Amino acid sequence: MNLFQITKSEIDTIFQTYQQRTQCEEIDFIQSEHEGIQGLAKKLNSDLKNGISSNEDSNRLRREYYDDNVRYREPMPSFWHYVAEAFEDEMLRILVVCAIFEITIGLSPLTENPGKDAFDGIGIVFAILVIVITTSVTNYNKEKKI
């Protein structure tokens, strides 16, 4: 036995009409399609004075038929998503290339100080890490707060 006389798609139509309404169109729609507010309450198996029944079985059936009244939330991106997002910055990409180039040149036996010249590249890598970690932690914490 179906407890409700109105479908989920009909309720969606009512809400869409309400959101796109001009003047009193939603009232006219409910009047013509659902015999007014009283008819709509009857179709929803509710009472205009008392609201929805507090009976657990009725509420369980209502949730099964109409779904929960909860919006779907997308899962929060992981911290590594924000790390990858930080590397989308063009300046950081240029710094990565410079660091690789500097370390390669610094470790080359053709330089005057092979071990010492690589420290410039390592300094660039350290700067990149500081920027990426700071940006990622900041963005991740903002997203957690939201």
OpenMM code with the backbone's topology and positions (N, CA, C; nanometers):
from openmm import Vec3, app, unit

residues = "MET ASN LEU PHE GLN ILE THR LYS SER GLU ILE ASP THR ILE PHE GLN THR TYR GLN GLN ARG THR GLN CYS GLU GLU ILE ASP PHE ILE GLN SER GLU HIS GLU GLY ILE GLN GLY LEU ALA LYS LYS LEU ASN SER ASP LEU LYS ASN GLY ILE SER SER ASN GLU ASP SER ASN ARG LEU ARG ARG GLU TYR TYR ASP ASP ASN VAL ARG TYR ARG GLU PRO MET PRO SER PHE TRP HIS TYR VAL ALA GLU ALA PHE GLU ASP GLU MET LEU ARG ILE LEU VAL VAL CYS ALA ILE PHE GLU ILE THR ILE GLY LEU SER PRO LEU THR GLU ASN PRO GLY LYS ASP ALA PHE ASP GLY ILE GLY ILE VAL PHE ALA ILE LEU VAL ILE VAL ILE THR THR SER VAL THR ASN TYR ASN LYS GLU LYS LYS ILE".split()
positions = [
    Vec3(0.0840, -0.1185, 0.0000),
    Vec3(0.0000, 0.0000, 0.0000),
    Vec3(0.0883, 0.1247, 0.0000),
    Vec3(0.0582, 0.2138, -0.0906),
    Vec3(0.1351, 0.3377, -0.0982),
    Vec3(0.0760, 0.4389, -0.0017),
    Vec3(0.1576, 0.4861, 0.0895),
    Vec3(0.1137, 0.5787, 0.1941),
    Vec3(0.0951, 0.7208, 0.1415),
    Vec3(0.1656, 0.7557, 0.0335),
    Vec3(0.1652, 0.8920, -0.0177),
    Vec3(0.1010, 0.8957, -0.1565),
    Vec3(0.0349, 1.0059, -0.1855),
    Vec3(-0.0355, 1.0211, -0.3124),
    Vec3(0.0351, 1.1174, -0.4062),
    Vec3(0.1582, 1.1516, -0.3754),
    Vec3(0.2352, 1.2441, -0.4578),
    Vec3(0.3773, 1.1883, -0.4682),
    Vec3(0.4348, 1.1979, -0.5858),
    Vec3(0.5676, 1.1400, -0.6069),
    Vec3(0.6773, 1.2419, -0.5774),
    Vec3(0.7965, 1.1887, -0.5673),
    Vec3(0.9126, 1.2745, -0.5429),
    Vec3(0.9312, 1.3725, -0.6591),
    Vec3(0.9104, 1.3264, -0.7813),
    Vec3(0.9282, 1.4158, -0.8965),
    Vec3(0.8238, 1.5279, -0.8966),
    Vec3(0.7035, 1.5011, -0.8471),
    Vec3(0.6032, 1.6070, -0.8378),
    Vec3(0.6443, 1.7107, -0.7330),
    Vec3(0.7033, 1.6655, -0.6239),
    Vec3(0.7525, 1.7603, -0.5229),
    Vec3(0.8674, 1.8421, -0.5807),
    Vec3(0.9559, 1.7775, -0.6558),
    Vec3(1.0644, 1.8515, -0.7211),
    Vec3(1.0084, 1.9582, -0.8138),
    Vec3(0.9027, 1.9257, -0.8863),
    Vec3(0.8393, 2.0223, -0.9765),
    Vec3(0.7838, 2.1413, -0.8979),
    Vec3(0.7230, 2.1136, -0.7821),
    Vec3(0.6709, 2.2220, -0.6978),
    Vec3(0.7854, 2.3147, -0.6561),
    Vec3(0.8966, 2.2569, -0.6115),
    Vec3(1.0083, 2.3403, -0.5679),
    Vec3(1.0716, 2.4156, -0.6837),
    Vec3(1.0806, 2.3521, -0.8005),
    Vec3(1.1349, 2.4223, -0.9167),
    Vec3(1.0439, 2.5376, -0.9554),
    Vec3(0.9135, 2.5142, -0.9520),
    Vec3(0.8183, 2.6201, -0.9821),
    Vec3(0.8313, 2.7327, -0.8809),
    Vec3(0.8500, 2.6967, -0.7535),
    Vec3(0.8644, 2.7971, -0.6491),
    Vec3(0.9894, 2.8823, -0.6706),
    Vec3(1.0992, 2.8165, -0.7089),
    Vec3(1.2243, 2.8898, -0.7280),
    Vec3(1.2219, 2.9770, -0.8522),
    Vec3(1.1418, 2.9402, -0.9522),
    Vec3(1.1382, 3.0159, -1.0775),
    Vec3(1.0120, 3.1020, -1.0882),
    Vec3(0.9433, 3.1211, -0.9789),
    Vec3(0.8135, 3.1869, -0.9804),
    Vec3(0.8226, 3.3364, -1.0120),
    Vec3(0.7126, 3.3837, -1.0614),
    Vec3(0.6919, 3.5272, -1.0725),
    Vec3(0.5530, 3.5535, -1.0149),
    Vec3(0.5441, 3.6495, -0.9289),
    Vec3(0.4197, 3.6868, -0.8604),
    Vec3(0.3611, 3.5658, -0.7865),
    Vec3(0.2428, 3.5222, -0.8183),
    Vec3(0.1754, 3.4163, -0.7417),
    Vec3(0.1605, 3.2874, -0.8221),
    Vec3(0.2541, 3.2607, -0.9105),
    Vec3(0.2422, 3.1413, -0.9946),
    Vec3(0.2452, 3.0123, -0.9146),
    Vec3(0.3270, 3.0075, -0.8075),
    Vec3(0.3355, 2.8833, -0.7304),
    Vec3(0.2030, 2.8518, -0.6617),
    Vec3(0.1314, 2.9546, -0.6182),
    Vec3(0.0013, 2.9319, -0.5548),
    Vec3(-0.0973, 2.8796, -0.6583),
    Vec3(-0.0971, 2.9389, -0.7772),
    Vec3(-0.1846, 2.8915, -0.8844),
    Vec3(-0.1519, 2.7475, -0.9209),
    Vec3(-0.0230, 2.7146, -0.9259),
    Vec3(0.0183, 2.5783, -0.9603),
    Vec3(-0.0317, 2.4792, -0.8557),
    Vec3(-0.0133, 2.5114, -0.7279),
    Vec3(-0.0577, 2.4209, -0.6210),
    Vec3(-0.2105, 2.4116, -0.6214),
    Vec3(-0.2779, 2.5222, -0.6474),
    Vec3(-0.4243, 2.5205, -0.6550),
    Vec3(-0.4725, 2.4295, -0.7674),
    Vec3(-0.4144, 2.4448, -0.8849),
    Vec3(-0.4644, 2.3701, -1.0005),
    Vec3(-0.4195, 2.2243, -1.0008),
    Vec3(-0.2984, 2.1975, -0.9587),
    Vec3(-0.2446, 2.0616, -0.9682),
    Vec3(-0.2692, 1.9761, -0.8445),
    Vec3(-0.2849, 2.0394, -0.7284),
    Vec3(-0.2898, 1.9615, -0.6044),
    Vec3(-0.4065, 1.9996, -0.5141),
    Vec3(-0.5073, 2.0666, -0.5686),
    Vec3(-0.6271, 2.1023, -0.4942),
    Vec3(-0.5961, 2.1896, -0.3726),
    Vec3(-0.5029, 2.2796, -0.3887),
    Vec3(-0.4684, 2.3739, -0.2835),
    Vec3(-0.3764, 2.3159, -0.1784),
    Vec3(-0.3508, 2.3967, -0.0760),
    Vec3(-0.2605, 2.3558, 0.0321),
    Vec3(-0.3174, 2.2358, 0.1072),
    Vec3(-0.4506, 2.2333, 0.1294),
    Vec3(-0.5121, 2.1217, 0.2002),
    Vec3(-0.4948, 1.9915, 0.1216),
    Vec3(-0.5132, 1.9988, -0.0089),
    Vec3(-0.4959, 1.8795, -0.0921),
    Vec3(-0.3515, 1.8322, -0.0927),
    Vec3(-0.2589, 1.9263, -0.0962),
    Vec3(-0.1176, 1.8907, -0.0933),
    Vec3(-0.0810, 1.8250, 0.0399),
    Vec3(-0.1326, 1.8798, 0.1502),
    Vec3(-0.1070, 1.8205, 0.2823),
    Vec3(-0.1648, 1.6796, 0.2891),
    Vec3(-0.2821, 1.6598, 0.2328),
    Vec3(-0.3441, 1.5269, 0.2322),
    Vec3(-0.2599, 1.4288, 0.1507),
    Vec3(-0.2111, 1.4740, 0.0336),
    Vec3(-0.1276, 1.3870, -0.0505),
    Vec3(0.0035, 1.3513, 0.0182),
    Vec3(0.0531, 1.4407, 0.1015),
    Vec3(0.1776, 1.4158, 0.1747),
    Vec3(0.1547, 1.3418, 0.3062),
    Vec3(0.0269, 1.3070, 0.3331),
    Vec3(-0.0098, 1.2368, 0.4554),
    Vec3(0.0364, 1.3154, 0.5786),
    Vec3(0.0043, 1.4453, 0.5768),
    Vec3(0.0392, 1.5310, 0.6895),
    Vec3(-0.0818, 1.6168, 0.7252),
    Vec3(-0.0706, 1.6892, 0.8332),
    Vec3(-0.1795, 1.7718, 0.8823),
    Vec3(-0.1318, 1.9160, 0.8871),
    Vec3(-0.2183, 2.0117, 0.8469),
    Vec3(-0.1775, 2.1513, 0.8456),
    Vec3(-0.1557, 2.2066, 0.9856),
    Vec3(-0.2254, 2.1537, 1.0861),
    Vec3(-0.2081, 2.2007, 1.2233),
    Vec3(-0.0955, 2.1265, 1.2949),
    Vec3(-0.0911, 1.9949, 1.2798),
    Vec3(0.0032, 1.9124, 1.3569),
    Vec3(0.1300, 1.8766, 1.2809),
    Vec3(0.1319, 1.8983, 1.1526),
    Vec3(0.2512, 1.8666, 1.0727),
    Vec3(0.2620, 1.7189, 1.0423),
    Vec3(0.3835, 1.6717, 1.0295),
    Vec3(0.4102, 1.5320, 0.9975),
    Vec3(0.3986, 1.4492, 1.1248),
    Vec3(0.3478, 1.3292, 1.1112),
    Vec3(0.3305, 1.2385, 1.2246),
    Vec3(0.4643, 1.2077, 1.2897),
    Vec3(0.4616, 1.1846, 1.4206),
    Vec3(0.5849, 1.1472, 1.4910),
    Vec3(0.6032, 0.9964, 1.4957),
    Vec3(0.5188, 0.9237, 1.4263),
    Vec3(0.5275, 0.7781, 1.4200),
    Vec3(0.6545, 0.7382, 1.3440),
    Vec3(0.7397, 0.6572, 1.4057),
    Vec3(0.8674, 0.6173, 1.3444),
    Vec3(0.8478, 0.5397, 1.2156),
    Vec3(0.7476, 0.4518, 1.2108),
    Vec3(0.7236, 0.3739, 1.0887),
    Vec3(0.6843, 0.4649, 0.9738),
    Vec3(0.5987, 0.5633, 1.0035),
    Vec3(0.5573, 0.6589, 0.9015),
    Vec3(0.6762, 0.7409, 0.8522),
    Vec3(0.7601, 0.7839, 0.9448),
    Vec3(0.8780, 0.8627, 0.9064),
    Vec3(0.9781, 0.7793, 0.8284),
    Vec3(0.9944, 0.6528, 0.8646),
    Vec3(1.0841, 0.5638, 0.7905),
    Vec3(1.0336, 0.5462, 0.6475),
    Vec3(0.9011, 0.5240, 0.6327),
    Vec3(0.8426, 0.5113, 0.4991),
    Vec3(0.8595, 0.6402, 0.4194),
    Vec3(0.8425, 0.7532, 0.4872),
    Vec3(0.8579, 0.8836, 0.4213),
    Vec3(1.0011, 0.9003, 0.3699),
    Vec3(1.1003, 0.8641, 0.4518),
    Vec3(1.2410, 0.8749, 0.4087),
    Vec3(1.2711, 0.7796, 0.2935),
    Vec3(1.2151, 0.6585, 0.2983),
    Vec3(1.2371, 0.5627, 0.1890),
    Vec3(1.1752, 0.6129, 0.0592),
    Vec3(1.0570, 0.6720, 0.0696),
    Vec3(0.9855, 0.7150, -0.0500),
    Vec3(1.0415, 0.8438, -0.1080),
    Vec3(1.0722, 0.9399, -0.0207),
    Vec3(1.1159, 1.0719, -0.0667),
    Vec3(1.2654, 1.0973, -0.0497),
    Vec3(1.3374, 1.0091, 0.0113),
    Vec3(1.4796, 1.0258, 0.0437),
    Vec3(1.4937, 1.1200, 0.1630),
    Vec3(1.6163, 1.1270, 0.2135),
    Vec3(1.6440, 1.2172, 0.3245),
    Vec3(1.6473, 1.3604, 0.2732),
    Vec3(1.6203, 1.4514, 0.3609),
    Vec3(1.6251, 1.5930, 0.3257),
    Vec3(1.7651, 1.6467, 0.3560),
    Vec3(1.8646, 1.5785, 0.2986),
    Vec3(2.0034, 1.6135, 0.3238),
    Vec3(2.0712, 1.6337, 0.1894),
    Vec3(2.1424, 1.7424, 0.1781),
    Vec3(2.2165, 1.7677, 0.0544),
    Vec3(2.3411, 1.6813, 0.0500),
    Vec3(2.3740, 1.6373, -0.0690),
    Vec3(2.4947, 1.5580, -0.0879),
    Vec3(2.6152, 1.6499, -0.0781),
    Vec3(2.7123, 1.6080, -0.0008),
    Vec3(2.8363, 1.6850, 0.0118),
    Vec3(2.9478, 1.6080, -0.0561),
    Vec3(3.0181, 1.6777, -0.1407),
    Vec3(3.1331, 1.6146, -0.2036),
    Vec3(3.2408, 1.5941, -0.0984),
    Vec3(3.3110, 1.4819, -0.1077),
    Vec3(3.4169, 1.4600, -0.0088),
    Vec3(3.5259, 1.5661, -0.0230),
    Vec3(3.5846, 1.6000, 0.0896),
    Vec3(3.6886, 1.7021, 0.0904),
    Vec3(3.8141, 1.6478, 0.0220),
    Vec3(3.8765, 1.7266, -0.0642),
    Vec3(3.9997, 1.6811, -0.1288),
    Vec3(4.1096, 1.6554, -0.0258),
    Vec3(4.1972, 1.5643, -0.0586),
    Vec3(4.3063, 1.5324, 0.0333),
    Vec3(4.4109, 1.6446, 0.0321),
    Vec3(4.5004, 1.6377, 0.1278),
    Vec3(4.6081, 1.7365, 0.1372),
    Vec3(4.6928, 1.7346, 0.0102),
    Vec3(4.7131, 1.6151, -0.0462),
    Vec3(4.7981, 1.6023, -0.1656),
    Vec3(4.7364, 1.6704, -0.2867),
    Vec3(4.6053, 1.6826, -0.2875),
    Vec3(4.5390, 1.7580, -0.3948),
    Vec3(4.5855, 1.9040, -0.3926),
    Vec3(4.5976, 1.9591, -0.2721),
    Vec3(4.6402, 2.0991, -0.2588),
    Vec3(4.7890, 2.1154, -0.2903),
    Vec3(4.8674, 2.0106, -0.2625),
    Vec3(5.0093, 2.0148, -0.3001),
    Vec3(5.0207, 2.0193, -0.4524),
    Vec3(4.9465, 1.9314, -0.5206),
    Vec3(4.9484, 1.9304, -0.6678),
    Vec3(4.8956, 2.0624, -0.7235),
    Vec3(4.7946, 2.1179, -0.6572),
    Vec3(4.7390, 2.2465, -0.7014),
    Vec3(4.8418, 2.3589, -0.6894),
    Vec3(4.9251, 2.3529, -0.5866),
    Vec3(5.0280, 2.4553, -0.5685),
    Vec3(5.1294, 2.4521, -0.6824),
    Vec3(5.1565, 2.3323, -0.7328),
    Vec3(5.2528, 2.3200, -0.8419),
    Vec3(5.1968, 2.3640, -0.9765),
    Vec3(5.0705, 2.4024, -0.9812),
    Vec3(5.0131, 2.4542, -1.1050),
    Vec3(5.0574, 2.5983, -1.1316),
    Vec3(5.1184, 2.6597, -1.0328),
    Vec3(5.1679, 2.7963, -1.0480),
    Vec3(5.2881, 2.7954, -1.1426),
    Vec3(5.2841, 2.8799, -1.2423),
    Vec3(5.3890, 2.8836, -1.3441),
    Vec3(5.5248, 2.9234, -1.2860),
    Vec3(5.5252, 3.0151, -1.1903),
    Vec3(5.6514, 3.0591, -1.1300),
    Vec3(5.7186, 2.9433, -1.0559),
    Vec3(5.6399, 2.8611, -0.9878),
    Vec3(5.6981, 2.7449, -0.9187),
    Vec3(5.7571, 2.6455, -1.0189),
    Vec3(5.6908, 2.6289, -1.1285),
    Vec3(5.7445, 2.5381, -1.2315),
    Vec3(5.8793, 2.5899, -1.2835),
    Vec3(5.8879, 2.7198, -1.3031),
    Vec3(6.0144, 2.7780, -1.3484),
    Vec3(6.1218, 2.7574, -1.2426),
    Vec3(6.0853, 2.7753, -1.1144),
    Vec3(6.1820, 2.7531, -1.0066),
    Vec3(6.2281, 2.6077, -1.0002),
    Vec3(6.1390, 2.5138, -1.0246),
    Vec3(6.1770, 2.3716, -1.0248),
    Vec3(6.2786, 2.3447, -1.1348),
    Vec3(6.2521, 2.3987, -1.2539),
    Vec3(6.3473, 2.3808, -1.3650),
    Vec3(6.4817, 2.4437, -1.3301),
    Vec3(6.4795, 2.5631, -1.2731),
    Vec3(6.6036, 2.6304, -1.2332),
    Vec3(6.6784, 2.5502, -1.1274),
    Vec3(6.6057, 2.4938, -1.0314),
    Vec3(6.6701, 2.4152, -0.9260),
    Vec3(6.7368, 2.2917, -0.9846),
    Vec3(6.6672, 2.2231, -1.0751),
    Vec3(6.7261, 2.1041, -1.1385),
    Vec3(6.8503, 2.1435, -1.2166),
    Vec3(6.8398, 2.2513, -1.2929),
    Vec3(6.9536, 2.2985, -1.3715),
    Vec3(7.0711, 2.3358, -1.2805),
    Vec3(7.0423, 2.4078, -1.1724),
    Vec3(7.1468, 2.4536, -1.0809),
    Vec3(7.2148, 2.3365, -1.0111),
    Vec3(7.1357, 2.2391, -0.9658),
    Vec3(7.1944, 2.1214, -0.8998),
    Vec3(7.2774, 2.0406, -0.9986),
    Vec3(7.2279, 2.0255, -1.1202),
    Vec3(7.3016, 1.9508, -1.2222),
    Vec3(7.4343, 2.0181, -1.2534),
    Vec3(7.4313, 2.1479, -1.2728),
    Vec3(7.5552, 2.2221, -1.3002),
    Vec3(7.6477, 2.2171, -1.1791),
    Vec3(7.5909, 2.2319, -1.0591),
    Vec3(7.6720, 2.2328, -0.9373),
    Vec3(7.7410, 2.1006, -0.9103),
    Vec3(7.6779, 1.9905, -0.9479),
    Vec3(7.7374, 1.8582, -0.9246),
    Vec3(7.8278, 1.8138, -1.0397),
    Vec3(7.8292, 1.8912, -1.1458),
    Vec3(7.9116, 1.8582, -1.2622),
    Vec3(8.0604, 1.8715, -1.2259),
    Vec3(8.1438, 1.7805, -1.2733),
    Vec3(8.2874, 1.7909, -1.2448),
    Vec3(8.3536, 1.9075, -1.3185),
    Vec3(8.2820, 1.9729, -1.4077),
    Vec3(8.3393, 2.0836, -1.4841),
    Vec3(8.3394, 2.2153, -1.4065),
    Vec3(8.2685, 2.2218, -1.2929),
    Vec3(8.2654, 2.3465, -1.2156),
    Vec3(8.3881, 2.3562, -1.1272),
    Vec3(8.4133, 2.4761, -1.0778),
    Vec3(8.5296, 2.4979, -0.9919),
    Vec3(8.5123, 2.4318, -0.8556),
    Vec3(8.3942, 2.4407, -0.7995),
    Vec3(8.3640, 2.3809, -0.6692),
    Vec3(8.2434, 2.2875, -0.6848),
    Vec3(8.2629, 2.1621, -0.7265),
    Vec3(8.1510, 2.0736, -0.7579),
    Vec3(8.0514, 2.0545, -0.6434),
    Vec3(8.0937, 2.0358, -0.5210),
    Vec3(8.0015, 2.0153, -0.4098),
    Vec3(7.9372, 2.1435, -0.3640),
    Vec3(8.0120, 2.2510, -0.3647),
    Vec3(7.9657, 2.3787, -0.3118),
    Vec3(7.8655, 2.4483, -0.4051),
    Vec3(7.8832, 2.4354, -0.5349),
    Vec3(7.7950, 2.5026, -0.6305),
    Vec3(7.6534, 2.4444, -0.6314),
    Vec3(7.6368, 2.3228, -0.5860),
    Vec3(7.5033, 2.2614, -0.5830),
    Vec3(7.4167, 2.3213, -0.4734),
    Vec3(7.4764, 2.3907, -0.3771),
    Vec3(7.3979, 2.4470, -0.2667),
    Vec3(7.2988, 2.5535, -0.3136),
    Vec3(7.3291, 2.6239, -0.4204),
    Vec3(7.2333, 2.7216, -0.4743),
    Vec3(7.1049, 2.6511, -0.5183),
    Vec3(7.1208, 2.5397, -0.5861),
    Vec3(7.0044, 2.4605, -0.6297),
    Vec3(6.9272, 2.4050, -0.5120),
    Vec3(6.9998, 2.3613, -0.4104),
    Vec3(6.9340, 2.3085, -0.2905),
    Vec3(6.8583, 2.4208, -0.2194),
    Vec3(6.9133, 2.5412, -0.2210),
    Vec3(6.8432, 2.6565, -0.1629),
    Vec3(6.7134, 2.6852, -0.2370),
    Vec3(6.7156, 2.6729, -0.3695),
    Vec3(6.5935, 2.6931, -0.4486),
    Vec3(6.4905, 2.5853, -0.4148),
    Vec3(6.5371, 2.4595, -0.4017),
    Vec3(6.4459, 2.3499, -0.3653),
    Vec3(6.3831, 2.3771, -0.2288),
    Vec3(6.4639, 2.4252, -0.1336),
    Vec3(6.4113, 2.4577, -0.0011),
    Vec3(6.3041, 2.5673, -0.0106),
    Vec3(6.3279, 2.6697, -0.0917),
    Vec3(6.2305, 2.7782, -0.1099),
    Vec3(6.1013, 2.7237, -0.1721),
    Vec3(6.1155, 2.6342, -0.2688),
    Vec3(5.9981, 2.5726, -0.3322),
    Vec3(5.9182, 2.4948, -0.2285),
    Vec3(5.9861, 2.4167, -0.1455),
    Vec3(5.9170, 2.3380, -0.0434),
    Vec3(5.8432, 2.4277, 0.0563),
    Vec3(5.9057, 2.5347, 0.0967),
    Vec3(5.8411, 2.6277, 0.1907),
    Vec3(5.7144, 2.6861, 0.1277),
    Vec3(5.7232, 2.7279, 0.0036),
    Vec3(5.6080, 2.7876, -0.0651),
    Vec3(5.4956, 2.6855, -0.0818),
    Vec3(5.5303, 2.5655, -0.1282),
    Vec3(5.4290, 2.4629, -0.1543),
    Vec3(5.3616, 2.4191, -0.0239),
    Vec3(5.4401, 2.3950, 0.0792),
    Vec3(5.3825, 2.3493, 0.2063),
    Vec3(5.2951, 2.4579, 0.2683),
    Vec3(5.3432, 2.5815, 0.2662),
    Vec3(5.2638, 2.6910, 0.3229),
    Vec3(5.1324, 2.7086, 0.2482),
    Vec3(5.1385, 2.7101, 0.1178),
    Vec3(5.0177, 2.7260, 0.0364),
    Vec3(4.9220, 2.6103, 0.0576),
    Vec3(4.9740, 2.4891, 0.0570),
    Vec3(4.8890, 2.3707, 0.0713),
    Vec3(4.8227, 2.3648, 0.2080),
    Vec3(4.8988, 2.3912, 0.3125),
    Vec3(4.8422, 2.3880, 0.4482),
    Vec3(4.7359, 2.4963, 0.4631),
    Vec3(4.7612, 2.6140, 0.4129),
    Vec3(4.6644, 2.7232, 0.4213),
    Vec3(4.5347, 2.6875, 0.3493),
    Vec3(4.5449, 2.6397, 0.2260),
    Vec3(4.4259, 2.6036, 0.1491),
    Vec3(4.3512, 2.4863, 0.2116),
    Vec3(4.4245, 2.3870, 0.2616),
    Vec3(4.3626, 2.2707, 0.3247),
    Vec3(4.2866, 2.3128, 0.4503),
    Vec3(4.3460, 2.3974, 0.5318),
    Vec3(4.2797, 2.4440, 0.6540),
    Vec3(4.1561, 2.5286, 0.6222),
    Vec3(4.1638, 2.6107, 0.5177),
    Vec3(4.0468, 2.6883, 0.4762),
    Vec3(3.9331, 2.5956, 0.4377),
    Vec3(3.9658, 2.4921, 0.3606),
    Vec3(3.8637, 2.3989, 0.3155),
    Vec3(3.8024, 2.3215, 0.4324),
    Vec3(3.8847, 2.2865, 0.5307),
    Vec3(3.8325, 2.2164, 0.6489),
    Vec3(3.7350, 2.3038, 0.7258),
    Vec3(3.7636, 2.4335, 0.7351),
    Vec3(3.6751, 2.5240, 0.8070),
    Vec3(3.5419, 2.5397, 0.7366),
    Vec3(3.5460, 2.5401, 0.6051),
    Vec3(3.4216, 2.5531, 0.5278),
    Vec3(3.3399, 2.4288, 0.5462),
] * unit.nanometer
topology = app.Topology()
chain = topology.addChain("A")
for resn in residues:
    res = topology.addResidue(resn, chain)
    for name in ("N", "CA", "C"):
        topology.addAtom(name, app.Element.getBySymbol(name[0]), res)
